[in-house]
Amino acid sequence: MGPQPQPGWGARPQPGWGARPDQALDALAALEWPAERLGDALEALATWSGLGPRAAAAPVPTAGHLRSADALGAWIDQAAAYLGVEAEPIAARYDEIGEALLRVAPALVWLRDGGSPRFLAFVGRRGHDLVALRADRSTARVPVEALAGRICRPIEAQVLPEIDRVLARAGVRPRRRARARRALLHERLGPVIIDGIWSLRLPPGAPFARQVAAARIPRRFLGLLVAHAAAYTFWILVWMTVGRSILDDHLDEGWLVAGALLLATVVPLRQLMAWLSGLVAIDSSALIKQRLLAGALALDAEEVRSEGAGRFLGRVIESEAIEALATGGGVAAVASAFELAAAAAVLAQGAAGALHALLLVAWAALVVALCARYYRRRARWTAARLEMTHDLIERLVGHRTRLAQERRGRWHHGEDEALAQYLLRSREIDRSQIEIGALMPRGWLIAGVAGLLPPFLAGAGSAASYAVALGGVLLASRALQGLSAGLSSLANAAIAWGQVSTLFQAAARGGAPPPPLPPDAGRSPPRARGGGERDGGPASAEDARDVEARATVLEAHELSFRHKGRARPAVIDASLRIAAGDRILLEGPSGGGKSTLSALLSGLRAPDAGLLLLNGLDRHMLGAAAWRRRVAAAPQFHENHVLAGTFAYNLLMGRRWPPRPDDLAEAEEICRELGLGELLGRMPGGLEQVVGETGWQLSHGERSRLYIARALLQGAEVVVLDESFAALDPETLERALRCVLRRARTLVVIAHP
């Protein structure tokens, strides 16, 4: 839980916000954080928002971190990870910046106006105002229009003189000029993308309980249960008041008014239930999907390879059952338990007394037993279905091979047996669903009425007691329907959990927190330019490499790795040292462990033994994601993929998305250096042409050069190319090699002798 609100949290905006623009800017300046306290701003923002940052000294940025948006973004990303949170960069259009600011809290905003960098931290919203956090940890409300105007001021200043000249020549009256200026600004700058906003949140791998608490799901769930209990209680009281008047044969006006008031109270309570239920369902589903996606991306390459596409598709299908639980299964089960308790209390007041309530308890126990049997049958049915799914996907993947190599008579071998087994399991589960979903709730109506026969035959009880008992029977029937639906949903979720738990738990994988940021952390590495120029000025590539050669980038000591299920290690006691600027060619026979070593160097696999260091830090300390940002790899052709997206997306997916104009320009420049200019000329959409299985088809050599360009565009310190030149003809190979040698700072090429 974050600290309690300071004075000013709930106050109206301070005087000066809406008077004049200069006064609003002066008031906003009092809330800004200086650049040297950016780390403190991140820590305070995470603490105030209840994200529970790690107890560590806040990192301090240096002048190098503030030179560009890329360097600052990289530093904020690493600093947030050091504090145990995640900073997501946000970009919005000029005409949507106000709405975006209201949605991203807690967030950090970079205020750029050409002077010293300043930042604004806001922790939430109150209506159409943002709650900003001062440097002294107090808060103040800021109109979103004031902050949006402060963010957009630098880009507005570029076009305002021209707009003012147009308005002056058009003779627009002074009292209408402000409105006309705003309209022209929106017309001129509407599509412009504005960045420099970072939204703070817990990382997907954080403990799930913390994520649930940060999303405020427990309090909403508790509010939902309280609202349900209140609505149900009032509903019973409505029937009591109306029923009493009817049974007494005297329509008392006071009781009728009381019943009407109670009924009127039930309506807003049910609306509140629907609203809270929607919030709980949406937030829970979002957290679960985010966690599962993070887990899928965190799986080891060996795990992905051993599972197969079919089993992963089955896990995706089963994840829907987990989402169904979040959207109502658990709520229905808990609510039905309360309704059963209320129905039992009503039955105990009826003609049959406590025996009638005991009959309901026994019937509910029978429903639970049938749900347990449904769980066992559902588990067998799910196993049969997933096995069929896996087999079908594997057959589709290898369809061409089967057509060419397998005898026709074996194409459908085993399919009839699998279908027969699936049909048997389907019949079992259908019978169970009918039992718990239809027979048990309706059977209770017969059993409940039969429970009134003993007192009726004995002539005991009054008409009012029989009416109460019949009302309890109806309430119990509705509760049993909800209990059956809730328990069946829980059973489905429990079975699905067995399939998706691996993905859910994989999201929590990660090493120790990253070390304190070095002074040059977040700075973009220099990229070689045409003509031998670098970002720092003209210099020969040989001179630059001589300067960098003193620094060791990658070093390995006695690395060993063995693939799962194999007795012989693929890499045994491998040691090497790679200095900045090195160009290394690694040759060897097939099966000699070259690709495994490249996967170890690029962080795709972790060694079983030995020590691997990148800039003096191991993978555990640096983190898998940070390692892969510094070492870019182009794996072998069968382990690399062209996704069904634009050519630009496939090029820049390892850099950032959406891209900036300079990203697209550099991507096209590298493509032309690699000999892909003719391909870009043939494609109608150029870089925006959709490629992949459903789009433009690429040849083997074009794909290989796409993979090389993708690795180069990541701007990594080390580039590892595994068999990337094998599909190229000699002329194209020479051209691509010149590009790689010019662009890569440090290069490792793996090839056959």
N, C-alpha and C positions, 0 to 999 in steps of 0.2 A: 504494500500500500504506500502511495506517495505521501509526502508531508501535507499537513492541513493547509487550506487556503490562507494566504496572507491577506491583510487588509487591502481592500481594493478589488478582490476577486469578483464580487458580485455588484460592484458599483457601476453606475452609468459612466460612459466615456468622460474623461476629464475635459474641462473647458479648453477650448482652443482647437478641438478636432475639426469642427465644421465651420469655423468662422472664416478664415482665409487660408489659401494653400500654404503660405509661408508659415503661419502659425501651426498648421497641422504638421508640417515638416519639422518644425522646431520641437513639437511635442513628441514626434516619432524619434527624433535624434536622441532624446533622453532614454529611450529603451534599447538603443543599439549596444552590441557587444563589440569591443575592439578585436582585431585579428589575433593579438597575442593571447587573448582569453578564449579562443575558439574551442580548445579542449574543455575548458570549464563550462562553456555553454552546452556542449554535447552532454557532459556529465549531469549538469543541472536539469537539462531537458529530459533526459532519461529518468532521473530520480523523480521529478515532478509528475511524470506520466505513469509512474508505477511500473516501469520496465525493469527495475531492480538491477542497475548497472553494477559491474564488478567493482569491488573495493580496490581501486588502484589509482595511482597518481594520474591526473588528466594529462594527456600528451600536449605538447606545445608546438605549434607550427613554426616554421622558419620562413624567411623571405623566399626561398626557393619553392615552397609549397603554394605561394600566392601569385606566381608569375602567370599562370594560365588556368583556365577552367578545368582542363584535364588533370593537371597536377593537384589542384585543390580537391577535385572529386575523388582522386585516388587516395589522397591523404585522409579525407573524411571517412571514406570507406574503411580504411585500415584502422583509424582511430576509433570508429564505432565498434569494429570487431574486437579491438583491444579492451573496450569497456564492456563487451558482452552483448551488444545490441547490433542492429543492422540499419544502415542508412540507405534508403532507396532513392535514387535520383528521380526527380519529377520534372517533366517538361510539359508546358501548356501553351496554347495559342494566346496571342495578345488579347483577343476578344473573349477569352474564357479564363483569364488568369484569376479573376475574383472568385468564380465558382470553384476553381481548382484549390485555391488557398483555404476555402472553407471545408474541403474534404480531406486534407492531408495531415492535419494536426495529429500528434506533435511533430513539428517540423522546424528546420533551420533554413533561413533565407539569406542569401548573399546579396547585399546592397551594393551595387556597382555604379559609381558616378565619376570614375576617373581619379578620385582621390585615394586615401588610405582605405583598404577594404574594411567594411563593417558588416555586422551580421545581426539578424533579428531572430529570436527564438520564441515560438508561440506554442502553448501547451494544449489549447482547445479552442472552442468557440462558444459564444453565448449569443444566440440568435444570429444576427448578421454582423456580429463583431467577433474579432479574434482576441484571445487572452494571451498577451505577450508577457514574457518572463524577463525582468530586469536583471542587470548584472549583480544586484544585491539580493537576488532570489525572491523579490516581491513581484507582484503581477499588476497588470493594468489592461483595460479593454481598449482595443484599437479598431476603429471602423475598417472593414475590409477594403473600402474604396481608398482610404489613405495609404494602406500598405501597397495595394495594387498600383496606385499612382507613383509611389516611391520606387517600386521595382521597374516600372515601365519608363521612368523619366529619362534614362540614358538613350533609349532608342527613339523616344518621342522627340528628343532634342535634335536628332538628325533630320527630321522632316518638318518640324514646326516652322522654321523660317520660310520654307517654301509654301506651306499651307497659309501662313499669315499673309504672304505676298498675294496669293490667289484670292484670299478673302478681301484684301484691300482693293485689288483691281476690280473685284466683283461688286464692290460697294455695299457689302453686308453691314447692316446697322450694328453698332457696338453692343446693344443689349441682346442681339441674336448671335453675335460672333462666337461666344463660348460654346453654344449648342452646335453651331456649324463646324467649329474646330473639332469637337468630339466626334461628330459624324465622319468627317474626313479622316481623322486618325484611325477610326475603326475600319474605314474602307481601305486605307493605305496599309495599315499594319496588322489587319485582322489575321492573316495566315501566318504571321511571323511567330516562330517558336521561341519561347522564353524558358531558359533553364536557370540553374543556380538555386534550386529548391531541393532539400533532402528531407524525406519523411522518415522518422525513426519508428522502429518496431522491433519486436523480438525476432531473432533469427529462426528459420524453420526448424533447426535442430535443437532449440531450447526445450527444457522440460515442458511436456504438454500441459501439466497443471498450471505452470506459469503463463502459458499462452492463453489458456481458458480464463484464468483470473484477469489477465490484462484486457481481454475482450469483454469483460464484465458479464460473462455468461452465467456464473453461479447466482448472482443477485437477480438477474432476469428470470432464471429458472425458478428460484424461490418465490419471486413475485408472481410467476405464472401459477405455481401450486397454491399460493395464498388466494389468488383471485378465483381459481377453480373451486377451492374449498368454500369460499364465501358465496359464490354463485350457487353452488349445489345446496348449501345450507339455506340460503334465502328461497330457493326453489321449493325445498321441502316445507319451509314455513308458509309459503304461499298456499300450498295444498292443504296444510293444516288449518289455516284460517278460513279458507273457502269451504273445506270439508266440514269443519265444525258448524258453520252456519247452516249448511245443507242438512247435516244429520240431526241437528237440533230442531229442524223444521221451523227455523226462525231466521230470516235473513237480516242479521244485525248490521246496520249501516256502518258502525265503527269497525267491525271485523272485515267488511268488504273494502273499506277505505285502506285498512292496514294491508290487506292482500294486494290491492292495486299498487300501493307504495312499494311493497316488497318486489312485486313483479317489475315495476319501473326501475328498481335498483339492479335487477338481474341483467337488464339490457346493456348498460355501460360496462358491467363486469365482464360480460361475454365479449364485448368489443375489445376490452383490455386484454382478455385472454388471447384473442386472435392476434392482436398486435404483438404481445410478448412472445407468443408461439412462433410467429414469423421471424422475429429478431433472433430468437434462440436457434431456430432451424437454419437461417441464412448464415449466421456467424459460425455455428458449429460446422456446417458443411464447408464453409470457406477454409476454416482451420484444418479440417481433415484433408481436404484436397491439396492444400498447400503442403501439408506434412507428407502426404503420399508422393507428391511430385518431387519434393526435396529428397525423399528416401530413394526414389527411382534414380535420380541423378547421382546419388552418393554410393550406389552399388559398385562393387568392384567389377572390373572387366571380366574376371574369371567367373563370377557369379552370373553375370548377364549371359555369357557364352554358354555356361552349363545348363541354364534354365531352358533356353529356347524361346522363340517368339510365341508359340502356342500357350505356354504356361503364363507368360507375362500378360497375354491378352485375357486369359482367365482371371488373373488377379485384377485387371482393370474392371472386368465385368463384376467381380465380387465386391469391389469397392463401392458399387452402387448400394449394396445392402447396408454397408456401414453408414452411408449418407442417409438411407431410409431411417435408420435408428436415430440419427441426429434430427431428422425432420418429424419425429413424433412417436417412435416406438417406445422409447424410455418414458416419455411424458404420459403416453396412454397407459402403460403398465402401472406407474405410480398413481395416476389419477384413478384408475380402476380399483386399486387397492383401497383408496380412501372411500370410493363409492360403495365397495363391498362392506366396509366397516360401518358406514352409515346405514346401508340396507339391513345389515344384521341388527343394528340398534333399533330400527323401525320394526323389524319382525319380532324382536323380543317384547315390544309393547303391544303386539297384536293378540289375536285370540289364542294362538297355539303357544305363545310365550317363548321361553328359552329353547324349547325343543325345535321350534321352527328356525331359530337362528343357528342351532347346531347342524340342522339339515343343510342350511346354506354353506356352512363351513365345510361339511363333508363333500358337497357338490363342487365347491371351489377346489378342494384337494384333488378331486377326480379330474377336473379341468387341467390342473397343473401336471398330473400324471400323464394325461393324454398329450400335453404339450411336450413333455420329456420324450415320449415315443415319437412325436413328430420331429423332434430335434435329431434323433438317431436316423430316422428315415430320410430326412432332409440332407444329413451329412453324406449318406450313401448316394443319394441322387446327385448331389453336387460333385462328388468325386467322379461319378460316371460321366457327367456332363463336361467337366473340365478335361477329363482324359480324351473324350471325343473331340473337344475343341482343339486341344494340343495336337492330336493326330491329324486333324483336318488342316491346320495351319502348316504343319510340317510337310504334308503332302502337297499343298499349294506351292510352298517355297521350292520344293524339289520336283515340281511337275514336269519340267522339260527333261530333267535327267531321267525320271521314271519312264517317260515316253520313249526315250532313246535307248535305255539300258535294261529296263525290267520287262519280263514277259507279260504279254497282254492278260493272260489268265490270272496274274497276281495283282493286277491294279487295284482291285477292290477286296483283297484278302483281309478277312477279319472284320469288315464293316457290318455285315449282317449280325454277327454275334454281339458287337458293341451296341447296335441299335436295339436288339432284343433285350439286353441287360438294361439299357436306358428306359425302355418301355415298361419293364417290370418295376423299376424304381419309381417311375412316374405314376404308375397306378397306386403304389403304396402311399406316396405323398398326397395324391388326390384324395384317397380315403381319409387320411389323417386331417386334411384341411376341412373336409366335410364334417368330420366328427367335432373338431374344436370350434369351427366357425359357424355351424348351423345346428347340429344336433344338440350340443350341450346347452346353449342359451335357450333354445326352444324346449328342450327336454326339462329344463328347470321350471318352466311355466307349469308343466304337468305335475312335476314333483312338488312344486310349491303349493299348488292348489290341493293336491292330495294330502299335504301336511295339515290342511285345515279340516279334514274329515273327522279325526278323533274328537275335537271339541264340538264340532257341529253335530255329530251323532249323539254326543253326551248332552247336548243342549246347553253347553256352557258358552259364556261370552255374549257380548252385546253387539248390536249392529255396527257401532263405532269401532269396536275392536276388530271385527271382520274386515271393515273397510281399511283400517290401518294395515292389517296383514296383507290384504290384496295389493295395497300400495307398495308395501315392502317387497312383495313378489315381483312387481313390475320394475321397481328400482334395481333389484338384484339381477333381473334379466338383462337390463341395459349394462350394468356393471360387468356381468360375465362376458358380454359381447366385447366390451373394451379390454377385459383381461385376456381373452383369447387372442385378439388382434395384437395387443402389446407383447404378450409372451411369444407369439409366433415371430414377431418382428425381432425380438431379442434373440431368439433361436437362430434366425437367419443371420443376424449380425455376428453372433458368436462363431458360426461356421465361416462366415466371410473373414472374420478376424484371423482365423487360422491361415488364410491365404495371403492376406495383406499385411500381417504383423511384421513380416520381414522388411517390407518397404517402410512401414511406420517406424520401426526401430532403427533402420539404416539412416534415417534423417538425423539421429542424434550422434552419428559418428563424427569424430573430430578430435584433434589433438588438444594440447594445452593452449591457453590464450596466446595470441601472437606477442612477440617481445615488443618493448618500447620502440617507437618508430625512429629509425635513423634520420639524420638531418636531410638526406636526399630522398627520403621515402616519398613516393607519389610523383616524383618528377618523371616526365616522359623520357625514355632513352633516346639519344640522338639517332636519327635515321640518315643513312647515306643518301646523298642526292646525286643527280647527274653532274658530271664534270668534276667529281671529287670534292664537292662542298658538303659541309655538315652544318648543323644548326648553329654551332658556335662560330662559323666563319670558314673561309677557304682553308683547306688543308688536304694533303694527300692521304689516301687511305692507308698507305704504308706508315706514314708518320703517326696517324691516329692509333693504329694497331700497336705500334711500338710503345706509345704512351700507356695504352691499356694493358699491355702484356704483363705488366708487373702484378696485376690483380688476378687472383684465381676465382673463376666463376663457379665451376663445378668440380668437385673432387669425390672420388669413390675409393673406399678402402675395403678390400676383401668382400665384395658383394656376392651373395648367393641367393638363388631363387629356384624354387621347384614348383611346377604347375600341380594343381590339385589332381589327385588320382594317378600321378606318375611317380615312378620310383626313382628315376634319374633326374637330377637337377638340370635345369636349362642353362643356368649361369653358376659358375663355381669360382669363388675367390677372385673376382674381377676387381682390379684397381686401376684408376686412371686419374689424370688431372687435366682439366680444360681451362685454359686461361682466356681472358677477354681478347677477342680478335682472332682466335685460332680457327683454322679450317682443317677439319679432321675427316678422313675417309676411313670407314670401318668396313673391311671386307671379310668374307668367310663363306664356307659352304652352307647349303640349305640345312636347316635344323641345328645350326651351330650356336644358336642363342643370340643372334644379332638383334632381332626384333624384340626379344624379351629385354635385352639390355637397353634398347631405346625406350621401351615402355617404363623401365625403372628410372632412366634419366629424366624423362618428361613427367614423372609423377603419376602415370596411369596405373602403375603397380608399386607396391611397397616391398622392399627386399625382405627375405626371411632372416638374413644375417648380414652383418657388415654395416658400414657407415657411409651415408651419402649426404653431402653437404652442398648447399647452394648459397654462395656468398657467406659462408661460415655458419649457416643455420641448417639444421636437418628438417626433414619433412614434418616431423611431429611439432616442432616449434613454429615453423613458418606457416603450416597449414596447407592442405592439399590445393585449395583454390588459389592461394597466393603463389604456390609453387608453379602451377600451370600457367599463371599469368606471366611468369618470368621465363619459362621454358615452353616454347610452342613446338608442337610436333605435327607432322603429316604422316600418319600411320600408313601401313601397306594398303594397297588398293581395296582388298576385300574387307578391311576394317574401317574404311572411310566411306562417306556417303554424300550424295547430293540430295538435299531435301527438296520437297515439292514447294518451292517458293521462288522468289525472283533471283536472278543471277547475283544481284547486289547483296541480297540477304545471305546467300551461300558464301559469298566472299567475306562479308563483314560480321558474320555471326560470332566470331571469336573476338571482336573488337568492341563494338557497341551498336545498339539498335534502339531507336531509329538513328540513321547516320546523319552527319552534317555534310554540307557541301564539300568541305575539304576531304572528308573520308571518301566520298564518291569519286572525287578527282584523283586521289591517290590510288584508289582501287583500279580505275580505268588506266592510269599510267602504268601500274605494275602489269596489268593484263596485256597491254600493248608490248611491254618489254619482254614478256614471256611468249609473244607470238600469238596472242588471242585477239589481236585487232581485227583480223578477218572474220572471226566468229562474231564479234560484237557488231560488225558491219552487216552480217547476214541476218542477225536477229532483229525483227521489227522493233522490239522494245528496247534494244540495247541492254544496259545494265538492269532495266526494269522488266526484262523478258522473264516469264515464268519458265523454270527449268525443272528437271526431276522426272519422276515416273509419269506424271500427268501433263508435263509441259514439253519444252524443247529438249530433244534427245542429244546428248553429248557423246562424242567418241571417247575411246579409252584414253587417248593422249590429251584430249581437251579436259577430261576429268582430272587427270594427273596434274596438269598445270593449274587447274582451279584449286586443287588441294595445296599446291605450292604457294599460290597467291594468298590463300586463306591463312597459311602459317606466317608468311611475311608481313601481312597486314596487322598482325597482333602486336607488332613492335616489341617483341620479347628480347631478352638478353641473349638467349640461346635458341637456335632453330635446329630441330632434328628432322631430317628427311629420310624416311625409310622406303627404299626402292621407288622413289618418286620419279626417277628418270628412266626407268626400265622400258616404258612404253613409247619413248620418243625416238624419232629418227635422228641421225647424226646432226643435221643442220639445226633442227629445233632444239636438240639437246645442248648444243653449243650456245645458242641464244638464251635458253632458260638458265644455263649455268652462269653465264655472265650476269644475268639479272640477280640471281641468288647471291653470288659473290659480292655484288655491289650493295645489295640491300641488307643482308644478314650481318649483324654485329659479330656473332660467334656462330659457327656452323659445324654440324655433324651430319655427314652423309653416309648412309648405309647402302651397300650395293654388293652384288655378287662379283667375284673376281673376273 
